[in-house]
Amino acid sequence: MTDNGVAGRGLADTAVFHERLMSASQEDRGLPQAVAELFGVAPDDTLDYRDWRRISAGYTREAGGDMDPCQASRHAAAVFDALRAPPMPATVADLVHKTEQLYAAAADDLSDLAIAFVKWAMETSDRQRASDLMFLARDAIPFYVVACQLQARGVVCGRLSLLALNRTMMPRSPLDEAFPGDLRGTDVEQFLAAAFATRHRPLLIDTGLYGTLIQPILGSAALPDPSVVFLASKNPRIAGYLNHLDAPDKKTGHAPLGPLGEACCDVLENWPKPYTRPRLWERDGGWVAAARLTDPVSATAALVLYRTLARRARTRDLETLDPHAALRRVAALSGPRFLTESLPRWPHADRWQAAWSHGSVAPLGSRS
């Protein structure tokens, strides 16, 4: 495998990645060919010891959004032990096929729950008269893939788009380094203002959990009044889909997130990502989110999920979806692909909840 595929990949606008990833999700090419094209290599390129070291190191660096370094190392070691088990992949195509085998069944198990959540979000956007559904990338890319298919099937909603935004792009609060700071007058606010320029009533969609990206948006001039839905919410002022599946006895308001919902959210948030955490990059007097490809294993796992969701969303009978059963299946997933230990509770959660000053966010709260 040439260095161009792993070490030579360059920084690029995430919009370019999104276009390429959506194209690669359509299954008009074999998966090995799609992955090889992303990395500028050939499917029959051979893998040597240096390739394995680079790929493994890249996977470990990006493994899991919420794992600590020790957890990430253990998780990556389990994945690569499974990948190197006989017969050990000798080419890029072999590596892609074996990675696909590792992740395919779990991607299929995730499909019903992802489709049910996105359908609910689209119906919520219609009730909120939202102009747009904006999916916060990277975590919400799978939901965007589903939404594109459901919209094509006639499910009513506004415009669909991806917004590359993450906590590492945010300024830190001078009073508390654990929290995002004020966006007013910052590069991030300029970036968001440009992204929201023609999107006056968007619904923002993310996996969850506390709203550390939502809080600075609400306090900025970029977009002071979005609606927000999470797959799973630990913020009682933000709606979470799994909260009510986990606690069906709650008829109104915000049901506390239970262990099944949290486990399911962990699976999706820690699914391998196709590109690194974006950072802001100045271009032509404005700002874009820029990132690099991660590694062939992560990219393959991501494309397996996207292709599976796209295929199932095109054909799934929406009337017979059973999200409760789907939630139980996802929460039961185990093996080297997933966390084998619980993620630690966010140590700043109580302080974050106490410091929240924006009230309930629509659709939980009122919206003028």
N, C-alpha and C positions, 0 to 999 in steps of 0.2 A: 504494500500500500504506500503510495507516495506521500511525502510530507505535505503536499498541497491539500490533502484531504483532512489532516488533523492539525498540524502546526501552522499552516499557512492561511487558514481561513481569516477573513478580514471583518472589520466592523462594518455593519450595514444597517440601514433604516429598517426598523421592525416591520414597516408596511411592506417592504420587499419580501421579508421572511413570510409574512402572513399570506401574501399572494402566492408564493412558491409552495407553502405548506397546504393551502387550500387546493391548489392544482394537484399536488402529490397525494391528496386524500381521495381523489376521484376514482382510483383503481383502474385508470385507463392504461397504466403501465404496471409491470410486476413490481413488487415491493423492493427487491434488491436493486432494480434499475432506478427507482425513485430515490432511494437513499443514496446510491452511488452518485447520482446527478447532483444532489444537494452538496456533496463533499468534493465534487470534481474528480472522482476516481471511477474506475471500471468495476463492475461486479466480480470479475474474475481476478482482480488484483489480490496478490497473496498477502497474508499477515505474518509479520515476524515478531520477535520478542519486543522490539522497540514500539511497534504499533500497539501491542497489548498493553504495554506500560502507559503509553500516552492515552489510550482510550479509557483504561481503568482510572487513571489519574483525573481525567476530565469528568468522568461519571461521578467520582467521589466528591470533586469540588462542588458539583451542582446538586448532589443527591439531597432530596428532601428540603422543603422550605423551612421546616421547623425542627429538624433534627439537630442535636448538638454534634460537634465534630466526631466524638467517639461513636455515636449512633450511626452517623453517616458512613464512617469507615466500616463498621460491622455490617451494615446493610449492603454496601458496595461489595464487600468481600463475599457475602452470600450470593449475590447476583453473579459475580464473575466465577465463583466456584461452580455454579450451575452451568454457566456458559462454556467453561473449559472442560467440563466432564466429557468423557469419550462418547462419540467421536469429536475431538476438538476441532472447531472451525479453522479451516486453512485459508479461506478466501473471504472477501467482503460479503459475497452472496451467502456463504455458509454462515457467517456471523449474523446476517440479517434473518435468515431462516430460523436459526436457533433462538434468537431474541424473540421472533414472532411466536414461536412455540411457547416461550416462557410467559408471554403476556396475553395471548389471544383469548384464552378462556375467561380470564378476569375482565378483559375489555368487554366481552359479551355479557358477563354478569352485570357490568356497570350500565349497560345500554338502557334498560327499562327505567331505571331511576333517573338517569340523565334526561331521557325523553320526557318523563313525567314532570320533572322540575322545569324544564324549558317550556313545556306546554303551559304550565301554571304561570310562569313568568310572562309569557306572551299574552295570556288571558288577563293578567294583572295590568300589563301595559295598556291593553285596550280599555280597561275600566278607568285607568288613570289618564286616558287620552294622551298618552306619551307620543311625542314625535319620533323618538328613536329608542332603540334598545342598544346600549353600549356595553359590551362585554369586556371586563378588565383582564387583559392578558398579562401573564401567561396562563394563570390558573383557569380562566373561563373560556379558553379557546375551544375545549370540547363542547361547551354549551353553544357557542357560536356555530359550530359545525352542525349541530342538531337543529338550531333555529333556522339556518339557511334551508335545510331540507323541509322542515315543517312549513315555512313560509311558502315554499314552492308547491306544497300540497294544499295551500289555501288557508292555513291558520292565519288569522288576521293579526297584524302588528305593524309598528312603524318601521323606519329604516333600521337596518342591522349594521353594526360596525364593531371593530375591535379597537380598544384603547390600551396601549402599552403603558402601564403605570405600576410602580412598586414602591415599597417603603424606603428602599435605598436611594431613590431619587429625591426624597423629601428632605428639606432642611430640618435640623434638629432644634428642639425648643431650648432656649438658653436657660430656662428654669428647671428643665427636666430632660436630660439627654435620651431618656427612654422613649419619649414621645415625639411625633412630628411637630415642627414649629409652624409659625405663621407664613403663609404662602404669599402674602401681599407684597408686590414689587419684585418677586423672585422669578428666575428663569422658569420654574415649574408652573407658576401662574400664567406666564406668557404661553407656554406650551399648551396648557389646558384651555386657555381662552381661545387659541386658534382651533383646537379640537372641537370645542363647543360652539364655535362661531355661528353655525347654522342649525344648532341642535338646542332649541329653547326649552323643551320639556322632555328630557331624556329619562329613561329608566336605566340605572346602572346595575349591572349584574356581576356577582362575584361568588366565590365559594364561601367566604366568611373571613373571620369569625367576629372580631371586635369592632371593626370600622376604623382602623387606623389610617386608611387611605381616604375614607369618606369624611372624617372629621375636618381635616384641613381644606378639603374641597368646599364643605359647607361654610367655612369661615372665610373663604376667599371671594374675590370679585369675579372669578372665572365662571362659576355657576352656583349661585346660592341656594337653589331650590330644586334639586333632583329628587326623583323617587329612587328607592334602593331596595333590592331584594338579594338576599344571600341564600345559598344552598343550606347553610347551617349558621345560626346566629347565637353568639354569646353576649350580644348587646340587646337589652330589652327594648331599645328604641328603634331597632332595625328588624324588618321582617325576615324570618328564616323558614324555608320550606320544610326542612327536616324536623324542625321543632315540633310541628303539629303531627307529623307522622310518628315521632317518638313518644309524644304525650297526647294521644288522641282524646283524652278526657277534657282537655282544655278547649272550650268552645269559642272563646274570644280572647283578644289580647295576645300577649307574647308568651308562649309556653316555654319553660326552661328546656334547653337542649339536653337530651339524655345521652347515655353512652353509645347507643347504636348510631345515632346521628353524628356524634363526634368521631367515631371510628370510621364512618363512611366518608366524612369530610377529610379526614387524615389521608385516606387512600387516594382521593382525587388530588389533594394538594401536594402530595408527595409522589405522584406519578411522574416519571422522568420527563423533562422538558426539552424541546427541540433547540432552543436558543438560551443564551445566558441572560441573567437579570439585566434589563436595559438600563442605560444611563442617558442623560440628555446630551445632545451633540448639536452645536451651532452650525446652521447651514442657511445661506442666502438671507441673512438677517433674522432668521427665526430659529426655532428649536425643534428637533426631531428626537425620537427615542431610538437609540442605536444599540445593537447587540452583536454577539457572535454565535455561530452554531456551537452546540455543545459537543457531542461525540456521536459516533454511529449507533451505539447501543441506545442512548437516550432518544435520538431522533427516530430510530426504528420503533421503539416502544410507543412514542407519541403518535406516529403515523398508524400503528396498529390500532390504537384507541380511536383516532379520528376516522379511519376507514370503517371500522366496525360501527361506530355511532352513525356515520353517514348512511351506511347500508341499512341499518336497522330503522333509522328515522324515516327512510324512504318507504319502507314496507310495513312498519309496525301498525297493527290495529290500535288506534288511539283509544277506542272505547273499552278495550279489555285490559288496559294497563293496570297492574296491581302494585302501586309503589310501596306498600307495606311489605309485601313479600320480597320485592326487589331490594329494599333496605336491609332486610335480614340476610339476603344472599351476599350483599357487598360487605356487610359487617363481619361475615364469617370467613372472608378471604384470608388466606395464610400462605406461608411459603416464602422463598427467597425474594420474591418480587416486592413484598410488602413489609411494613414494620413488624418486627417480632417483639417489640416492647412498646409500652405506652409513651407517648410524647409528654414531656413535662408541662405542667400548667404554666401559662404565661405569668411570670412573677409580678408583673405590673398591672394585672387585671383589675384588682380592687381599686387601685389609684386611678386607673383609666376610667372605670365606671363612675367614680366619685367626681372626676374632673369634667365629665361630659356635660356640655352646656347648651346643646342644640335642640333638646327636646326630642320627641318622636318624629322619625323621618317617614314620609309617605312611602308606601300605603298605610303604615300603622298610624301616622299622624295626618292631620288635615293638610290639604294642598289648595291654595287659592287658584 
